Amino acid sequence: MVVYRLNTVSKLWSEFRLSDFNIPTVQLIDIVDMLIVAFLIYTVALWIKETRAWSLFKGILIILMFSVFAIVFKLNTMLWILQNTLSVGIMAVIVVFQPELRKALEQLGRTHLDFLSFDNQKVDLSISTTDEIVKATEKMASVRTGVLMLIEREVGLGDHERTGIPIDAVITSQLLINIFENKTPLHDGAVIIKNNRIAAATCFLPLTESQDLSKDLGTRHRAAVGVSEFSDALVIVVSEETGAISVAMGGKLTRNITPQQLKSMINEDHQDNKKKLVLWKGRKRHD
């Protein structure tokens, strides 16, 4: 009986060629490779879930389920339609997901990579400029004048600047107050500040699609958050209804801050940029 069982096992072993089966060896580079792929999949899934692309992605999954259903039950008409639309399906996905893909690439482009950095000769925000901005913001907040100002940092705002009227003027609190004065030609829209000058006024900005913002916030605040999602600009907002001062950075809105807090945020942001610039120039000299 024992001999019979041994012969049976031997036959199965030879039939399935289990002796030729080799367990692959896993090296350190393979583990690193799997971790990188897992991280990329997780990042893409998280990015999709946080945008409206999640609903579109679910729609694509439903279409794939119909495709599997058609293949299993051999629904020739549906298979013919799917096969003929597959050629344009990739282009359709790119067109449908265009805003989300652009946002993802812009976020990737804002990643600090030293070997891709270039010295664009941007002028640091001076102390006097900061004082004038804070002074104007405080005065306009006290009389509930609507304000939307962008302070350009590393990411250029040329696309938004071209939607407005060029100013190219020295920054003073009086000029900023006159620009945002109600019923004046330049009051509607955003002011872009770069290189210690007012670059343009009445600029149009993209609105955020985030559902996390309070329902009592209007278009001005949604535009501030929207532009901060696509750039690293520091955006100052004053509510026309309440006179409250807010700051948007990195897609986040900090509400109800004081003029002193605003000044501290601008100075802190300026110091961070200055440290990065000094570090970058030091590396260039070292290289």
C-alpha positions as CSV (number, residue, x, y, z in Angstrom):
1,M,0.0,0.0,0.0
2,V,2.8,2.4,0.9
3,V,4.7,1.5,-2.3
4,Y,1.5,2.1,-4.3
5,R,1.1,5.6,-2.8
6,L,4.8,6.4,-3.4
7,N,4.4,5.4,-7.1
8,T,1.4,7.6,-7.4
9,V,3.1,10.6,-5.9
10,S,6.1,9.9,-8.2
11,K,3.9,9.8,-11.3
12,L,2.2,13.1,-10.3
13,W,5.6,14.7,-9.7
14,S,6.8,13.7,-13.1
15,E,3.5,14.5,-14.8
16,F,3.3,18.0,-13.6
17,R,7.1,18.5,-13.9
18,L,7.2,19.9,-10.4
19,S,10.9,19.2,-10.3
20,D,11.4,21.9,-13.0
21,F,9.6,24.5,-11.0
22,N,12.0,27.1,-9.7
23,I,11.1,29.6,-6.9
24,P,12.3,33.0,-8.1
25,T,14.8,34.7,-5.9
26,V,13.7,38.1,-4.6
27,Q,16.5,40.7,-4.4
28,L,16.6,44.1,-2.7
29,I,16.1,45.9,-6.0
30,D,12.9,43.9,-6.6
31,I,11.5,45.0,-3.3
32,V,12.4,48.6,-4.0
33,D,10.8,48.3,-7.4
34,M,7.5,46.9,-5.9
35,L,7.4,49.6,-3.3
36,I,7.9,52.4,-5.9
37,V,5.1,50.9,-8.1
38,A,2.8,50.6,-5.0
39,F,3.5,54.2,-4.1
40,L,2.7,55.4,-7.6
41,I,-0.5,53.4,-7.7
42,Y,-1.5,54.8,-4.3
43,T,-0.7,58.4,-5.3
44,V,-2.7,58.1,-8.5
45,A,-5.7,56.5,-6.8
46,L,-5.6,59.2,-4.1
47,W,-5.4,62.0,-6.7
48,I,-8.3,60.5,-8.6
49,K,-10.4,60.2,-5.5
50,E,-9.9,63.8,-4.5
51,T,-11.1,65.2,-7.9
52,R,-14.1,64.8,-10.1
53,A,-12.1,62.3,-12.0
54,W,-13.3,59.7,-9.5
55,S,-16.8,59.8,-10.9
56,L,-15.4,59.6,-14.5
57,F,-13.2,56.7,-13.4
58,K,-16.2,54.8,-12.1
59,G,-18.0,55.4,-15.4
60,I,-15.0,53.8,-17.2
61,L,-15.1,50.8,-14.8
62,I,-18.8,50.3,-15.7
63,I,-17.9,50.3,-19.4
64,L,-15.2,47.7,-18.7
65,M,-17.8,45.6,-16.8
66,F,-20.1,45.7,-19.9
67,S,-17.1,44.7,-22.0
68,V,-16.4,41.6,-19.9
69,F,-20.1,40.8,-19.9
70,A,-20.2,41.0,-23.7
71,I,-17.1,38.8,-24.1
72,V,-18.5,36.1,-21.7
73,F,-21.9,35.9,-23.3
74,K,-20.6,36.5,-26.8
75,L,-22.7,39.6,-27.6
76,N,-21.3,40.2,-31.1
77,T,-23.0,43.5,-31.7
78,M,-21.7,45.0,-28.4
79,L,-18.3,43.6,-29.0
80,W,-18.2,45.2,-32.5
81,I,-19.2,48.6,-31.1
82,L,-16.5,48.3,-28.3
83,Q,-13.8,47.2,-30.8
84,N,-14.5,50.1,-33.1
85,T,-14.6,52.7,-30.4
86,L,-11.5,51.5,-28.6
87,S,-9.3,53.3,-31.1
88,V,-10.7,56.7,-30.1
89,G,-11.2,55.7,-26.5
90,I,-7.7,56.7,-25.4
91,M,-8.1,60.2,-27.0
92,A,-11.5,60.6,-25.4
93,V,-10.1,59.8,-22.0
94,I,-7.3,62.4,-22.4
95,V,-9.9,65.0,-23.5
96,V,-12.3,64.2,-20.6
97,F,-9.5,64.1,-18.0
98,Q,-7.7,67.2,-19.4
99,P,-8.2,69.5,-16.4
100,E,-7.2,66.8,-13.9
101,L,-4.2,65.8,-16.0
102,R,-3.1,69.4,-16.2
103,K,-3.5,69.9,-12.5
104,A,-1.5,66.7,-11.7
105,L,1.4,67.8,-14.1
106,E,1.4,71.3,-12.6
107,Q,1.6,69.9,-9.1
108,L,4.5,67.6,-10.3
109,G,6.2,70.6,-11.8
110,R,6.1,72.5,-8.5
111,T,8.2,69.8,-6.9
112,H,11.6,71.2,-5.9
113,L,14.1,69.5,-8.1
114,D,17.5,71.3,-8.0
115,F,18.7,70.0,-11.3
116,L,15.6,71.4,-13.0
117,S,15.8,74.8,-11.3
118,F,16.7,78.0,-13.1
119,D,17.5,81.4,-11.8
120,N,14.7,83.5,-13.2
121,Q,16.0,86.8,-11.6
122,K,12.9,87.4,-9.5
123,V,13.2,90.3,-7.1
124,D,12.6,89.6,-3.4
125,L,9.6,91.2,-1.8
126,S,10.9,94.2,0.1
127,I,9.9,95.3,3.6
128,S,8.4,98.5,2.3
129,T,6.3,96.6,-0.2
130,T,5.0,94.3,2.5
131,D,4.1,97.3,4.7
132,E,2.2,98.9,1.8
133,I,0.3,95.7,1.1
134,V,-0.7,95.2,4.7
135,K,-1.6,98.8,5.2
136,A,-3.8,98.8,2.1
137,T,-5.4,95.5,3.2
138,E,-6.2,96.8,6.7
139,K,-7.8,100.0,5.4
140,M,-9.9,98.2,2.8
141,A,-11.0,95.6,5.3
142,S,-12.1,98.3,7.7
143,V,-14.6,99.7,5.1
144,R,-15.4,96.2,3.7
145,T,-13.9,96.7,0.3
146,G,-13.6,93.5,-1.7
147,V,-9.9,92.6,-2.3
148,L,-8.2,89.8,-4.3
149,M,-4.4,90.1,-4.5
150,L,-1.8,87.5,-5.7
151,I,1.8,87.7,-4.7
152,E,3.9,85.7,-7.2
153,R,6.5,83.3,-5.8
154,E,8.4,80.7,-7.8
155,V,5.6,79.6,-10.2
156,G,4.9,82.3,-12.8
157,L,1.5,83.8,-13.1
158,G,1.9,84.9,-16.7
159,D,-1.2,83.1,-17.9
160,H,-3.4,84.9,-15.4
161,E,-1.6,88.2,-15.9
162,R,-2.4,88.2,-19.6
163,T,-6.2,88.1,-18.8
164,G,-6.0,91.5,-17.0
165,I,-4.8,95.0,-17.7
166,P,-1.1,95.7,-17.5
167,I,-0.1,98.2,-14.7
168,D,3.6,97.8,-14.0
169,A,3.5,100.4,-11.2
170,V,5.3,100.8,-7.9
171,I,3.3,99.4,-5.0
172,T,1.7,102.0,-2.7
173,S,-1.3,101.6,-0.3
174,Q,-3.1,104.5,-2.0
175,L,-2.8,102.9,-5.5
176,L,-4.1,99.5,-4.2
177,I,-7.0,101.2,-2.5
178,N,-7.9,103.2,-5.7
179,I,-7.7,100.0,-7.8
180,F,-10.2,98.1,-5.6
181,E,-12.5,101.1,-4.9
182,N,-16.0,100.1,-5.9
183,K,-17.3,101.2,-9.3
184,T,-13.8,102.0,-10.6
185,P,-12.8,100.5,-13.9
186,L,-10.1,98.2,-12.3
187,H,-11.9,97.1,-9.2
188,D,-13.4,93.9,-10.6
189,G,-10.9,91.0,-10.7
190,A,-7.5,90.2,-9.1
191,V,-4.3,92.2,-8.8
192,I,-1.0,90.4,-9.5
193,I,2.1,91.5,-7.6
194,K,5.6,90.5,-8.7
195,N,9.0,91.9,-8.5
196,N,7.8,94.5,-6.0
197,R,5.5,96.0,-8.5
198,I,1.8,95.8,-9.5
199,A,2.0,93.8,-12.7
200,A,-1.7,93.7,-13.7
201,A,-5.2,94.3,-12.5
202,T,-8.7,92.9,-13.3
203,C,-7.2,89.4,-13.8
204,F,-9.5,86.4,-14.1
205,L,-8.8,83.4,-12.0
206,P,-10.0,79.8,-12.1
207,L,-12.5,78.8,-9.4
208,T,-11.8,75.8,-7.2
209,E,-14.0,72.7,-7.4
210,S,-13.4,71.8,-3.8
211,Q,-16.4,70.9,-1.7
212,D,-14.7,71.6,1.6
213,L,-15.2,75.4,1.4
214,S,-17.9,76.9,3.5
215,K,-21.1,77.7,1.6
216,D,-21.1,81.3,2.8
217,L,-17.9,82.0,0.8
218,G,-18.4,83.7,-2.6
219,T,-16.7,83.7,-5.9
220,R,-13.7,85.8,-4.7
221,H,-12.7,83.2,-2.1
222,R,-13.2,80.3,-4.5
223,A,-11.0,82.1,-7.0
224,A,-8.3,82.6,-4.4
225,V,-8.3,78.9,-3.5
226,G,-8.5,77.9,-7.1
227,V,-5.4,79.8,-8.2
228,S,-3.5,78.6,-5.1
229,E,-4.2,75.0,-6.2
230,F,-2.4,75.6,-9.5
231,S,0.4,77.8,-8.3
232,D,2.4,78.6,-5.1
233,A,1.2,82.2,-5.0
234,L,0.2,83.8,-1.7
235,V,-3.3,85.1,-2.2
236,I,-4.9,87.8,0.0
237,V,-8.7,88.1,0.1
238,V,-10.9,90.6,1.9
239,S,-14.6,89.8,2.1
240,E,-16.9,92.5,0.8
241,E,-19.7,91.4,3.1
242,T,-17.8,91.0,6.4
243,G,-14.4,92.8,5.9
244,A,-12.6,89.6,7.1
245,I,-9.1,89.0,5.8
246,S,-8.1,85.6,4.5
247,V,-5.1,84.1,2.9
248,A,-5.0,81.2,0.4
249,M,-1.9,79.0,-0.1
250,G,-1.5,75.5,-1.5
251,G,-5.2,75.1,-1.9
252,K,-5.9,75.9,1.8
253,L,-7.8,79.0,3.0
254,T,-6.9,80.6,6.3
255,R,-9.8,82.8,7.4
256,N,-10.2,85.8,9.8
257,I,-6.6,86.8,10.3
258,T,-5.4,90.1,11.6
259,P,-3.2,92.6,9.7
260,Q,-0.3,91.6,12.0
261,Q,-0.8,87.9,11.2
262,L,-1.0,88.8,7.5
263,K,2.4,90.6,7.8
264,S,3.9,87.7,9.7
265,M,2.7,85.2,7.0
266,I,4.1,87.3,4.2
267,N,7.4,87.8,6.0
268,E,7.6,84.1,6.9
269,D,6.9,83.1,3.3
270,H,9.5,85.6,2.1
271,Q,12.2,84.2,4.4
272,D,11.4,80.6,3.3
273,N,11.9,81.7,-0.4
274,K,15.1,83.6,0.5
275,K,16.6,80.5,2.2
276,K,15.8,78.4,-0.8
277,L,17.4,80.9,-3.1
278,V,20.5,81.2,-1.0
279,L,20.8,77.4,-0.8
280,W,20.4,77.1,-4.6
281,K,23.0,79.8,-5.3
282,G,25.4,78.2,-2.8
283,R,25.0,74.9,-4.6
284,K,25.6,76.5,-8.0
285,R,28.9,78.1,-6.7
286,H,29.9,74.9,-5.2
287,D,29.3,73.0,-8.5
